[in-house]
Amino acid sequence: MKFSKILLSTLAVVGLQCAFAKCEGTLYLMPPEDWMVKFYVLTDSTSTEASPRYDAETRYFKVDLARAASGENDSTFALANRLYMPMKYIVQAEWNNAVNDDYRYLKGKTDIKCPGAGNSVFVLEDPEHPGMTLVTSEKPKIKYLYVLPPDEEEWWVSAPMWAGDGKYASGMPLKPAEDRCGWFYAAWVQGNVPSNFIIFKKSDESLKEAVGIKGLGAALEPIALDMVFEVYEKDTLFFFADPKMIPAGGDIFAESDYDASGNCSYFLQMTFYDTDASLHGAFTCDDYPNQASNACYSANAKYNYPGEGAKNTVPCIGVTPGIVAEQLDPQTKKPSYNVESGCFVSVEAFNAMFTATPDVNVVHEFGSRGVYFYMNQNGLWQYDSYWSTNPSQAFTPLNDLADSVKNEKCTGTCATAATLREEYGGIRYGMASNDLAKNFISDKAQQALGDVYDWSLIEPKTGLPYIDLYPVTAGEFADGDKPNVYDVLSWDDRVKSEGNQHFCLETHSQFTYRPGAFLAVRGDDDIWVYIDNKLAIDLGGLHMPAPGYVNLDEFTGSTGKLVAGEIYDFDMFLCDRRTTMSNLHILTNLNLAGSGKPGNTDAVSKPAVNVAEKASGFTVRNISRSTLSIIVSGTSAKMYAVMDMQGRVVRQGAIAGTETLVPSLNPGSYIVKVGAETRRVNIR
């Protein structure tokens, strides 16, 4: 066996043809995952929209630069995802960076050289230096090592680390592999493969449990990875960190993943209390511009606010701390209402939101109710309601009840609670104005985060979006102006639809605390999160999508400071009480499904569909609005399946040659399965 030898040796451009085009040649681009399929080629003179085609032979997207409307003296170019703010761009030294104020900023930064007629240029993120651009005249020869970590929560709850010199101090996180569930990878441009490679957990500073050439549990011996690639004579190799997970007859290194998979998602079960404004008077409809009013007031509803829905009669608009008690009863696991807040007409009115109440709500606590968390590119667990395949991409998990109403399986109070009301799609965070004086950003937020123009960008110290770290002041997020943290250009892009918006939910679980743990939640309306039975995030009130963040290293629970390795309770309560919007976003490095390994909840590796045969590899892209392209080469697979993020099949069919088009999909995130392999894709 080859491993034994190692041990023994120790874009198509759409635009006007320019007669004076000087920027010529072929661009091969491997674009960032968050870019739309269409983007722009920028030169000093012009900008041209490109709609590239996937090149199956090179596995890049191909653009004929000669068709760009470049000027006579243009010899360099840059790339941009769009021409309005916030705009992301690619230049020679910067990968997927952002422009805060003026796209003309790029005019002096077009520094990728046009290759010239008959020549090519390859542009991609530098595998060895994330955040930087790799530009080369030939397809770069890159070595990829995929690592399947041990099947232990402490290994996969956050991205494992690797070091090329065998030392903890030089460690860097492996990247989650989107196309292989539970695998992580590192990559090197040929010639730079390390000779003392190890992997380890971030918490293991002493490297006591680090993994080397003999795998988990053996004395640490760094891997001469450069020699491994040389012996196998392959550009891609697979490493099984735990010898117990090696396929029968295989080695710790392999040329295939053997269809092995690990943990790349988990499911958080939730109990929903569905109601409606006609049943519970604390649930309202927005009557813009009259903020504190109720456009769907019903005189027959219980627990009505005084004033019959008139202007200024609905209390607690905007984030309102103090609605619930700081301590959570460990027996009842229900939040206690603080009467002094004045946000509800009675304790009974508040309690009814999280209690089965005749003629007021209907409880739905089926095993399938809840949300899936997926590990993002930064190795963090994430749920985002924007992944929804609902037309509006809103957080409306009870919309399926509409079918039950039609089938007369949901009648009476259930049918009334399932009423669909007008909604707009999820709102994006971004850059609302260049004038800070007009942004209504609180002094507290400016002191904590500085002058932030684009709230969707990543704060470098934490690796989290700036908006997740926004310290909310009471009364903020009452509307889209105060604070002005939203991408104003996304307002008009939101899809208008109907959704079952009036509901509450609660979820209860446990997690193992490890240093560095955090939780970031964004959404509307009321959100209360308890850690160790103490209030950790307090986002009560009727408000726009607002952020809450807790650094668990600094948090004190009911039992005191959290202790590494101990198990603590996690309890979250949410109510969507005001139309016309519903959003939920959670980002964390915790396994919120429970303190042990999640059981059979992985919608990616165990989807609810059976597609026979093996696919050697395929690519999926959103090639145009509502349409995806499945590009397959060298496979015997005959069928594909498209699933939503809960593993439910929304489309399936036959593979039609090299490229198969799947049209008429709603915007959102999907899992595409061909043979035994899966890919995730976002549809716009």
C-alpha positions as CSV (number, residue, x, y, z in Angstrom):
1,M,0.0,0.0,0.0
2,K,1.2,3.6,-0.7
3,F,0.7,4.6,2.9
4,S,3.0,1.8,4.0
5,K,5.7,3.2,1.8
6,I,5.4,6.5,3.6
7,L,5.8,4.8,7.0
8,L,8.8,2.9,5.7
9,S,10.5,6.0,4.5
10,T,9.3,7.9,7.5
11,L,-17.9,34.7,-17.0
12,A,-19.5,35.0,-20.8
13,V,-19.7,38.8,-21.0
14,V,-23.0,40.5,-21.9
15,G,-22.3,44.0,-23.3
16,L,-21.5,46.2,-26.3
17,Q,-18.6,45.1,-28.5
18,C,-16.0,47.8,-28.5
19,A,-14.0,48.3,-31.6
20,F,-11.1,49.7,-29.6
21,A,-11.1,46.9,-26.9
22,K,-7.6,46.5,-25.5
23,C,-8.4,44.3,-22.5
24,E,-8.4,40.9,-24.3
25,G,-7.9,37.3,-23.4
26,T,-9.8,34.8,-21.3
27,L,-10.6,35.2,-17.6
28,Y,-11.1,32.0,-15.5
29,L,-12.7,33.0,-12.2
30,M,-13.6,31.0,-9.2
31,P,-15.9,33.6,-7.5
32,P,-16.7,33.9,-3.8
33,E,-19.7,31.9,-2.7
34,D,-21.7,35.0,-1.7
35,W,-21.5,36.5,-5.2
36,M,-24.4,36.4,-7.6
37,V,-23.8,34.6,-10.9
38,K,-23.7,37.9,-12.8
39,F,-20.9,40.4,-11.9
40,Y,-19.1,43.3,-13.5
41,V,-15.7,43.6,-15.2
42,L,-14.3,47.1,-14.4
43,T,-11.6,48.9,-16.3
44,D,-10.4,52.5,-16.0
45,S,-12.9,53.5,-18.7
46,T,-16.0,51.3,-18.3
47,S,-17.9,48.7,-16.4
48,T,-19.5,45.7,-18.2
49,E,-22.0,43.2,-16.8
50,A,-20.8,39.6,-17.2
51,S,-22.8,36.4,-17.1
52,P,-20.2,33.7,-17.1
53,R,-20.4,30.1,-18.2
54,Y,-19.0,27.2,-16.2
55,D,-16.1,25.5,-17.9
56,A,-16.3,21.8,-16.8
57,E,-12.8,21.1,-18.0
58,T,-11.1,23.7,-15.8
59,R,-13.9,23.9,-13.1
60,Y,-13.7,27.7,-13.4
61,F,-16.2,30.2,-14.8
62,K,-15.1,31.5,-18.1
63,V,-15.3,35.1,-19.4
64,D,-14.1,36.5,-22.8
65,L,-12.6,39.8,-21.9
66,A,-12.5,41.0,-25.5
67,R,-16.3,41.4,-25.3
68,A,-16.0,43.9,-22.5
69,A,-16.5,47.5,-23.5
70,S,-13.0,48.5,-22.5
71,G,-11.3,51.6,-23.7
72,E,-8.3,51.9,-26.0
73,N,-5.8,52.3,-23.3
74,D,-7.2,49.8,-20.8
75,S,-4.7,47.1,-19.9
76,T,-5.9,46.1,-16.4
77,F,-9.3,45.3,-14.8
78,A,-11.0,44.6,-11.5
79,L,-14.2,42.7,-10.7
80,A,-17.3,43.7,-8.7
81,N,-20.4,41.9,-7.6
82,R,-22.6,44.9,-8.4
83,L,-22.4,48.7,-9.0
84,Y,-24.4,50.0,-6.0
85,M,-23.6,50.0,-2.3
86,P,-22.5,47.9,-0.5
87,M,-20.3,46.6,-3.4
88,K,-17.8,43.8,-3.1
89,Y,-14.8,43.7,-5.4
90,I,-11.7,41.7,-6.4
91,V,-8.4,43.2,-7.3
92,Q,-4.8,41.8,-7.4
93,A,-4.2,42.3,-3.6
94,E,-7.7,42.2,-2.2
95,W,-10.3,39.3,-2.3
96,N,-14.0,40.0,-1.9
97,N,-13.4,43.3,-0.1
98,A,-16.1,46.0,0.1
99,V,-16.5,49.6,-1.0
100,N,-18.2,51.8,1.7
101,D,-19.1,54.9,-0.2
102,D,-18.3,55.3,-3.9
103,Y,-17.8,52.7,-6.6
104,R,-15.4,55.1,-8.4
105,Y,-13.0,54.2,-5.6
106,L,-12.1,51.2,-7.8
107,K,-11.1,53.2,-10.8
108,G,-7.6,53.6,-9.4
109,K,-7.4,50.0,-8.3
110,T,-7.9,48.0,-11.5
111,D,-4.6,46.1,-11.3
112,I,-5.3,42.6,-12.6
113,K,-3.4,42.6,-15.9
114,C,-5.4,41.8,-19.0
115,P,-3.7,38.6,-20.4
116,G,-3.9,39.7,-24.1
117,A,-5.5,38.0,-27.1
118,G,-5.0,34.2,-27.0
119,N,-3.8,34.2,-23.4
120,S,-5.6,33.4,-20.1
121,V,-5.7,34.7,-16.5
122,F,-6.9,32.6,-13.6
123,V,-8.3,34.5,-10.6
124,L,-9.3,32.9,-7.3
125,E,-8.9,33.3,-3.5
126,D,-5.4,32.4,-2.5
127,P,-5.6,29.0,-0.8
128,E,-2.7,29.8,1.4
129,H,-3.7,33.4,2.3
130,P,-7.5,33.7,2.7
131,G,-8.7,37.2,2.0
132,M,-6.1,37.7,-0.7
133,T,-6.3,37.1,-4.5
134,L,-4.3,34.6,-6.4
135,V,-3.7,35.6,-10.0
136,T,-1.8,33.4,-12.4
137,S,-1.5,32.9,-16.2
138,E,-2.0,29.1,-15.9
139,K,-4.4,27.0,-14.0
140,P,-2.8,26.8,-10.5
141,K,-1.8,23.4,-9.3
142,I,-3.2,23.2,-5.8
143,K,-2.9,20.5,-3.3
144,Y,-6.0,19.8,-1.2
145,L,-6.1,17.8,2.0
146,Y,-9.5,16.9,3.4
147,V,-9.7,15.9,7.0
148,L,-12.4,13.9,8.7
149,P,-12.0,14.7,12.4
150,P,-12.8,12.2,15.2
151,D,-16.4,11.6,15.9
152,E,-16.4,13.5,19.2
153,E,-18.3,16.7,19.8
154,E,-15.2,18.6,21.0
155,W,-13.6,18.0,17.6
156,W,-16.4,19.0,15.3
157,V,-18.3,21.7,17.3
158,S,-15.8,24.1,15.9
159,A,-13.3,23.9,13.1
160,P,-10.2,21.9,14.0
161,M,-6.8,23.6,13.7
162,W,-3.7,22.7,11.7
163,A,-0.1,23.7,11.8
164,G,2.6,23.0,9.2
165,D,5.5,23.2,11.7
166,G,4.1,21.0,14.4
167,K,3.6,24.0,16.8
168,Y,0.4,25.2,18.4
169,A,1.4,28.9,18.0
170,S,1.2,28.7,14.2
171,G,-2.1,27.0,14.1
172,M,-4.9,28.0,11.6
173,P,-8.4,26.7,11.3
174,L,-9.3,24.1,8.7
175,K,-12.1,25.2,6.4
176,P,-15.4,23.4,6.4
177,A,-16.0,21.5,3.1
178,E,-19.4,22.5,1.8
179,D,-19.5,19.5,-0.6
180,R,-18.5,16.8,1.9
181,C,-20.5,16.7,5.1
182,G,-18.4,16.8,8.2
183,W,-15.1,17.1,6.4
184,F,-12.6,20.0,6.7
185,Y,-9.8,21.0,4.4
186,A,-6.6,23.0,3.8
187,A,-5.0,23.8,0.5
188,W,-1.6,24.9,-0.7
189,V,-0.2,26.1,-4.0
190,Q,2.2,23.5,-5.3
191,G,5.6,23.7,-3.7
192,N,4.4,25.0,-0.3
193,V,3.0,21.8,1.2
194,P,4.2,21.6,4.8
195,S,6.6,18.9,6.1
196,N,5.5,18.9,9.8
197,F,1.7,18.8,9.6
198,I,-0.5,18.2,12.6
199,I,-4.2,18.8,13.5
200,F,-5.5,19.7,16.9
201,K,-8.3,21.2,18.9
202,K,-8.1,25.0,19.5
203,S,-8.4,24.3,23.3
204,D,-5.5,21.9,23.2
205,E,-2.5,24.3,23.7
206,S,-0.3,21.5,25.1
207,L,-1.1,19.3,22.0
208,K,-1.8,16.3,24.2
209,E,-4.6,15.1,21.9
210,A,-3.1,16.4,18.6
211,V,-3.1,14.1,15.6
212,G,-0.2,13.2,13.5
213,I,0.9,10.4,11.2
214,K,-0.5,7.6,13.4
215,G,-3.9,9.2,14.1
216,L,-5.9,9.8,17.2
217,G,-4.6,8.3,20.4
218,A,-1.1,7.6,19.3
219,A,2.1,9.5,20.3
220,L,2.3,12.7,18.2
221,E,4.5,12.4,15.1
222,P,4.1,15.2,12.6
223,I,3.2,14.2,9.1
224,A,5.6,14.8,6.2
225,L,2.7,16.0,4.1
226,D,4.9,17.0,1.2
227,M,6.1,13.4,1.0
228,V,2.6,12.0,1.3
229,F,1.5,14.0,-1.8
230,E,4.6,12.9,-3.7
231,V,4.0,9.2,-3.0
232,Y,0.4,9.3,-3.8
233,E,0.9,11.5,-6.9
234,K,-2.5,13.1,-6.4
235,D,-3.6,16.7,-6.0
236,T,-6.4,15.8,-3.5
237,L,-6.0,13.4,-0.6
238,F,-8.3,12.4,2.3
239,F,-7.1,12.0,5.9
240,F,-9.0,9.9,8.5
241,A,-7.9,11.4,11.8
242,D,-9.3,8.6,13.9
243,P,-8.1,5.1,12.8
244,K,-11.4,3.6,14.0
245,M,-13.1,5.5,11.1
246,I,-10.9,4.1,8.4
247,P,-12.9,2.1,5.8
248,A,-12.2,-1.6,5.8
249,G,-8.9,-2.4,4.0
250,G,-7.9,1.3,3.8
251,D,-5.2,3.5,5.2
252,I,-5.2,6.7,7.3
253,F,-4.7,8.5,3.9
254,A,-6.9,7.7,0.9
255,E,-7.5,8.9,-2.6
256,S,-11.3,8.9,-1.9
257,D,-13.6,9.9,0.9
258,Y,-15.3,6.5,0.6
259,D,-18.6,8.3,1.1
260,A,-17.7,8.7,4.7
261,S,-19.3,11.7,6.5
262,G,-19.3,13.4,9.8
263,N,-21.4,16.2,11.5
264,C,-22.3,19.2,9.3
265,S,-25.7,20.1,10.7
266,Y,-27.9,19.7,13.7
267,F,-31.6,20.1,14.4
268,L,-33.0,22.2,17.2
269,Q,-36.5,21.1,18.1
270,M,-39.1,23.8,18.9
271,T,-42.6,24.0,20.3
272,F,-44.9,26.5,18.5
273,Y,-47.9,28.3,19.8
274,D,-49.9,29.5,16.8
275,T,-52.4,32.3,17.3
276,D,-53.7,35.4,15.5
277,A,-54.6,39.0,16.2
278,S,-58.2,38.0,16.1
279,L,-57.5,35.6,19.0
280,H,-55.0,37.4,21.2
281,G,-55.0,41.2,21.4
282,A,-51.2,41.5,21.9
283,F,-50.6,40.4,18.3
284,T,-51.0,43.3,15.9
285,C,-50.7,44.4,12.3
286,D,-48.4,47.2,11.3
287,D,-50.2,50.4,10.3
288,Y,-47.3,52.3,8.9
289,P,-46.6,55.2,9.4
290,N,-48.7,55.0,12.6
291,Q,-46.2,52.9,14.6
292,A,-48.1,52.4,17.8
293,S,-51.4,51.2,16.2
294,N,-53.0,48.0,15.2
295,A,-54.4,47.7,11.7
296,C,-56.1,44.4,12.4
297,Y,-57.7,45.1,15.8
298,S,-60.4,42.7,16.6
299,A,-63.0,43.5,19.3
300,N,-63.5,39.8,19.9
301,A,-59.9,39.0,20.7
302,K,-58.9,38.3,24.3
303,Y,-56.3,40.4,26.1
304,N,-56.9,43.4,23.9
305,Y,-55.0,46.6,24.5
306,P,-57.2,49.6,25.4
307,G,-57.9,52.0,22.5
308,E,-59.3,49.7,19.9
309,G,-56.0,49.8,17.9
310,A,-55.9,53.5,17.5
311,K,-52.6,55.5,17.1
312,N,-50.4,55.4,20.2
313,T,-52.4,52.7,21.9
314,V,-50.0,49.7,21.4
315,P,-47.2,49.8,24.0
316,C,-43.6,48.8,23.9
317,I,-42.7,49.6,20.3
318,G,-38.9,49.1,19.8
319,V,-36.6,46.9,21.8
320,T,-38.0,46.9,25.4
321,P,-35.8,45.3,28.1
322,G,-37.4,44.3,31.4
323,I,-40.6,42.6,30.2
324,V,-39.5,39.3,31.7
325,A,-37.8,38.4,35.0
326,E,-34.1,37.8,35.0
327,Q,-34.4,34.3,36.5
328,L,-36.1,31.4,34.7
329,D,-37.9,28.9,36.9
330,P,-35.8,25.6,36.4
331,Q,-39.0,23.6,37.0
332,T,-41.6,25.3,34.8
333,K,-39.1,26.6,32.2
334,K,-41.5,29.5,31.5
335,P,-40.5,33.2,31.6
336,S,-42.2,35.3,34.3
337,Y,-43.9,38.6,33.3
338,N,-42.8,41.8,34.9
339,V,-46.1,43.7,35.4
340,E,-44.2,47.0,35.8
341,S,-43.2,46.9,32.1
342,G,-46.8,47.6,31.1
343,C,-46.3,45.7,27.8
344,F,-49.3,43.4,28.3
345,V,-52.7,43.9,29.9
346,S,-52.2,41.1,32.4
347,V,-50.0,38.3,33.6
348,E,-52.6,35.9,32.0
349,A,-52.2,37.6,28.7
350,F,-48.4,37.1,28.8
351,N,-48.6,33.5,30.0
352,A,-51.0,32.6,27.2
353,M,-48.3,33.2,24.6
354,F,-46.4,30.1,25.9
355,T,-49.2,28.0,27.3
356,A,-51.9,26.0,25.4
357,T,-54.9,28.2,25.8
358,P,-58.4,27.2,24.5
359,D,-59.8,29.6,21.8
360,V,-56.5,31.6,21.9
361,N,-53.8,29.4,20.4
362,V,-52.9,25.9,19.1
363,V,-49.7,24.0,20.1
364,H,-47.6,22.3,17.5
365,E,-44.8,20.3,18.9
366,F,-44.2,17.6,16.3
367,G,-40.7,16.2,16.1
368,S,-40.1,17.9,12.7
369,R,-40.8,21.4,14.1
370,G,-37.7,23.4,14.5
371,V,-34.7,24.7,12.6
372,Y,-31.5,23.2,11.2
373,F,-28.1,24.7,11.9
374,Y,-25.3,24.4,9.4
375,M,-21.6,25.1,9.7
376,N,-20.7,28.2,7.7
377,Q,-17.4,29.0,5.9
378,N,-16.0,30.4,9.1
379,G,-16.6,27.2,11.1
380,L,-19.6,28.6,13.0
381,W,-23.0,27.1,13.4
382,Q,-25.7,29.1,11.8
383,Y,-29.4,29.3,11.1
384,D,-30.8,32.0,8.9
385,S,-34.4,32.5,8.0
386,Y,-33.2,33.9,4.7
387,W,-32.5,30.3,3.7
388,S,-36.3,29.8,3.6
389,T,-37.8,28.7,0.3
390,N,-40.9,30.8,1.0
391,P,-41.1,33.5,-1.7
392,S,-40.5,36.2,0.9
393,Q,-37.6,34.4,2.6
394,A,-39.3,35.2,5.9
395,F,-39.3,33.2,9.1
396,T,-42.8,31.6,8.7
397,P,-42.3,28.0,9.8
398,L,-46.0,27.4,10.2
399,N,-47.0,28.3,6.6
400,D,-47.5,24.6,5.8
401,L,-50.7,24.7,8.0
402,A,-52.4,26.4,5.1
403,D,-52.6,23.1,3.3
404,S,-54.0,21.5,6.5
405,V,-56.7,24.1,6.5
406,K,-57.6,23.3,2.9
407,N,-57.7,19.6,3.7
408,E,-59.9,20.3,6.7
409,K,-57.4,18.8,9.0
410,C,-56.8,22.1,10.7
411,T,-60.2,23.5,11.8
412,G,-61.7,25.9,14.4
413,T,-59.1,27.7,16.4
414,C,-56.3,26.0,14.4
415,A,-57.7,27.4,11.2
416,T,-58.1,30.9,12.6
417,A,-54.5,30.8,14.0
418,A,-53.2,29.7,10.6
419,T,-54.6,32.9,9.0
420,L,-52.2,34.2,6.3
421,R,-51.4,37.9,6.5
422,E,-49.5,40.2,4.2
423,E,-45.7,40.1,4.7
424,Y,-42.6,41.5,3.1
425,G,-39.4,39.6,2.7
426,G,-36.5,39.6,5.0
427,I,-34.5,42.8,5.3
428,R,-30.8,43.0,4.7
429,Y,-28.2,44.8,6.8
430,G,-25.8,47.1,5.0
431,M,-25.0,50.7,4.4
432,A,-27.9,53.1,4.7
433,S,-26.2,56.5,4.5
434,N,-22.7,58.0,4.2
435,D,-23.7,60.7,6.7
436,L,-23.3,59.3,10.2
437,A,-25.3,62.2,11.6
438,K,-28.3,60.9,9.7
439,N,-27.8,57.2,10.8
440,F,-29.1,57.6,14.3
441,I,-26.5,55.2,15.6
442,S,-26.3,55.4,19.4
443,D,-23.3,56.8,21.2
444,K,-23.0,53.5,22.9
445,A,-22.7,51.7,19.6
446,Q,-20.3,54.2,18.1
447,Q,-18.0,53.9,21.2
448,A,-18.1,50.1,21.0
449,L,-17.7,49.6,17.2
450,G,-16.5,53.0,15.8
451,D,-17.8,54.5,12.6
452,V,-19.4,51.6,10.7
453,Y,-20.8,52.2,7.3
454,D,-21.7,48.7,6.2
455,W,-23.2,46.7,9.0
456,S,-23.1,43.4,7.0
457,L,-19.3,43.4,7.0
458,I,-17.2,41.3,9.4
459,E,-15.7,42.8,12.5
460,P,-12.0,41.6,12.4
461,K,-11.5,40.8,16.1
462,T,-14.5,38.5,16.6
463,G,-15.1,37.4,13.0
464,L,-18.8,38.3,13.4
465,P,-20.9,40.7,11.4
466,Y,-20.9,44.2,12.9
467,I,-24.7,44.1,13.2
468,D,-24.4,41.1,15.6
469,L,-22.3,43.1,17.9
470,Y,-24.5,46.2,18.0
471,P,-25.3,47.1,21.6
472,V,-29.0,47.8,21.5
473,T,-30.4,50.7,23.5
474,A,-34.0,50.6,24.7
475,G,-36.4,52.0,22.1
476,E,-34.2,51.3,19.1
477,F,-35.3,49.2,16.1
478,A,-38.8,50.6,16.3
479,D,-38.5,51.2,12.5
480,G,-35.9,51.2,9.8
481,D,-34.5,54.6,10.6
482,K,-33.4,54.4,14.2
483,P,-30.8,53.0,14.0
484,N,-30.3,53.1,10.3
485,V,-28.3,49.9,9.9
486,Y,-30.2,48.3,7.0
487,D,-29.3,48.1,3.3
488,V,-31.8,50.7,2.0
489,L,-31.5,49.4,-1.5
490,S,-32.9,46.0,-0.4
491,W,-36.2,47.5,0.7
492,D,-37.6,47.6,-2.8
493,D,-36.3,44.1,-3.6
494,R,-38.3,42.5,-0.9
495,V,-40.9,40.1,-2.2
496,K,-44.5,40.8,-1.0
497,S,-46.3,37.6,0.0
498,E,-48.6,36.1,2.6
499,G,-47.4,34.3,5.8
500,N,-48.6,32.8,9.0
501,Q,-46.8,35.4,11.1
502,H,-48.6,35.5,14.5
503,F,-47.0,32.8,16.7
504,C,-44.6,32.1,19.6
505,L,-42.1,29.4,20.1
506,E,-40.0,28.0,22.8
507,T,-37.0,25.7,22.7
508,H,-35.1,23.9,25.5
509,S,-31.8,22.2,25.3
510,Q,-28.3,21.9,26.8
511,F,-24.8,22.6,25.7
512,T,-21.2,21.9,26.9
513,Y,-19.4,25.2,27.8
514,R,-15.9,25.7,26.4
515,P,-13.9,28.9,26.6
516,G,-14.5,31.2,23.7
517,A,-18.2,30.3,23.4
518,F,-20.7,32.9,22.2
519,L,-24.2,33.3,21.0
520,A,-25.6,35.9,18.5
521,V,-29.3,36.2,17.8
522,R,-31.1,38.5,15.5
523,G,-34.8,38.7,14.9
524,D,-38.3,40.1,15.6
525,D,-40.3,40.5,17.7
526,D,-39.7,39.4,21.4
527,I,-36.7,37.3,21.9
528,W,-35.5,36.1,25.3
529,V,-32.6,33.7,25.7
530,Y,-31.7,32.1,29.1
531,I,-28.4,30.5,29.8
532,D,-28.1,28.5,33.0
533,N,-31.6,29.8,33.8
534,K,-30.5,33.4,33.8
535,L,-31.5,36.0,31.1
536,A,-28.6,36.4,28.7
537,I,-30.3,38.1,25.7
538,D,-33.3,40.5,26.3
539,L,-34.9,41.7,23.1
540,G,-38.5,42.1,24.2
541,G,-41.0,44.4,22.5
542,L,-42.4,44.9,19.1
543,H,-39.4,45.7,16.9
544,M,-37.6,45.3,13.6
545,P,-34.9,42.6,13.4
546,A,-32.7,43.5,16.3
547,P,-29.4,41.9,17.4
548,G,-28.5,40.3,20.7
549,Y,-25.0,39.0,21.6
550,V,-23.6,37.2,24.7
551,N,-19.9,36.3,25.3
552,L,-20.2,33.3,27.6
553,D,-16.7,33.8,28.9
554,E,-18.0,37.0,30.5
555,F,-21.5,35.7,31.5
556,T,-22.6,34.8,35.0
557,G,-25.5,32.3,35.2
558,S,-27.7,31.3,38.1
559,T,-25.0,29.0,39.4
560,G,-22.2,31.5,38.9
561,K,-19.4,31.8,36.2
562,L,-19.6,29.1,33.6
563,V,-17.1,26.2,34.1
564,A,-15.3,24.7,31.1
565,G,-16.6,21.2,30.4
566,E,-19.8,21.6,32.4
567,I,-23.3,21.2,30.9
568,Y,-25.7,24.1,31.0
569,D,-29.3,24.7,30.1
570,F,-30.2,26.7,27.0
571,D,-33.8,28.1,26.8
572,M,-35.1,30.5,24.1
573,F,-38.5,32.1,23.7
574,L,-39.6,34.1,20.6
575,C,-42.9,35.8,19.6
576,D,-43.7,37.2,16.2
577,R,-46.4,39.7,17.3
578,R,-46.4,42.4,14.6
579,T,-46.6,42.1,10.8
580,T,-45.3,42.7,8.2
581,M,-42.0,41.1,8.7
582,S,-40.5,38.0,10.4
583,N,-36.8,37.1,10.7
584,L,-34.6,34.9,12.8
585,H,-30.8,34.5,12.6
586,I,-28.7,32.6,15.0
587,L,-24.9,32.3,14.9
588,T,-22.8,30.4,17.5
589,N,-20.0,28.0,18.2
590,L,-22.2,25.9,20.5
591,N,-23.9,22.6,19.8
592,L,-27.4,23.7,20.8
593,A,-28.9,20.3,20.0
594,G,-27.8,18.9,23.3
595,S,-24.7,18.0,25.2
596,G,-24.2,14.7,23.3
597,K,-23.9,13.9,19.6
598,P,-27.1,14.8,17.6
599,G,-28.9,11.7,16.4
600,N,-29.9,11.2,12.8
601,T,-30.8,14.8,12.1
602,D,-28.4,15.6,9.3
603,A,-30.4,16.7,6.3
604,V,-27.3,16.9,4.2
605,S,-25.7,13.5,4.7
606,K,-29.1,11.7,5.4
607,P,-31.6,13.4,3.1
608,A,-35.2,12.2,2.7
609,V,-34.6,10.9,-0.8
610,N,-32.9,7.9,-2.4
611,V,-30.9,8.7,-5.5
612,A,-29.2,5.6,-6.8
613,E,-25.6,5.3,-8.1
614,K,-22.4,7.2,-7.6
615,A,-21.5,10.7,-8.9
616,S,-17.8,11.3,-9.2
617,G,-18.3,15.0,-8.9
618,F,-20.6,17.8,-10.0
619,T,-21.1,21.6,-9.6
620,V,-24.3,23.5,-8.9
621,R,-24.7,27.2,-9.7
622,N,-27.5,29.7,-9.7
623,I,-27.2,30.7,-13.4
624,S,-30.2,33.0,-13.6
625,R,-33.2,34.1,-11.5
626,S,-35.0,31.1,-10.0
627,T,-32.9,28.6,-12.0
628,L,-30.0,26.4,-11.1
629,S,-27.6,24.5,-13.3
630,I,-26.3,21.0,-12.4
631,I,-23.1,20.4,-14.3
632,V,-21.9,16.7,-14.1
633,S,-18.9,15.1,-15.7
634,G,-17.6,11.5,-15.5
635,T,-20.6,10.1,-13.7
636,S,-23.0,7.2,-14.1
637,A,-25.6,8.8,-12.0
638,K,-29.0,9.2,-13.7
639,M,-31.1,11.1,-11.2
640,Y,-30.9,14.3,-9.1
641,A,-32.9,15.6,-6.2
642,V,-33.3,19.2,-5.0
643,M,-34.2,19.5,-1.3
644,D,-35.0,22.3,1.1
645,M,-32.9,22.9,4.2
646,Q,-35.0,20.4,6.2
647,G,-34.3,17.6,3.7
648,R,-37.7,17.7,2.1
649,V,-37.7,17.0,-1.7
650,V,-39.0,20.0,-3.7
651,R,-37.8,18.8,-7.2
652,Q,-36.3,15.6,-8.6
653,G,-35.7,14.3,-12.1
654,A,-33.2,12.8,-14.6
655,I,-29.7,14.0,-15.4
656,A,-29.8,15.4,-18.9
657,G,-26.3,15.2,-20.3
658,T,-23.5,17.4,-19.0
659,E,-25.7,20.3,-17.9
660,T,-29.2,19.9,-16.4
661,L,-31.3,23.0,-15.7
662,V,-33.8,23.2,-12.9
663,P,-36.1,26.2,-13.3
664,S,-38.9,27.9,-11.4
665,L,-37.4,27.6,-7.9
666,N,-38.3,30.0,-5.1
667,P,-35.5,32.1,-3.7
668,G,-33.7,30.4,-0.8
669,S,-31.1,27.8,0.0
670,Y,-31.3,24.2,-1.3
671,I,-29.4,20.9,-1.1
672,V,-28.8,19.3,-4.4
673,K,-28.0,15.5,-4.5
674,V,-26.6,13.6,-7.4
675,G,-25.7,10.0,-6.8
676,A,-24.2,9.8,-3.3
677,E,-22.9,13.4,-3.2
678,T,-24.5,16.7,-2.2
679,R,-24.0,20.4,-2.8
680,R,-25.6,23.4,-1.3
681,V,-26.7,26.3,-3.5
682,N,-28.4,29.7,-2.9
683,I,-31.1,30.6,-5.4
684,R,-32.0,34.3,-6.1
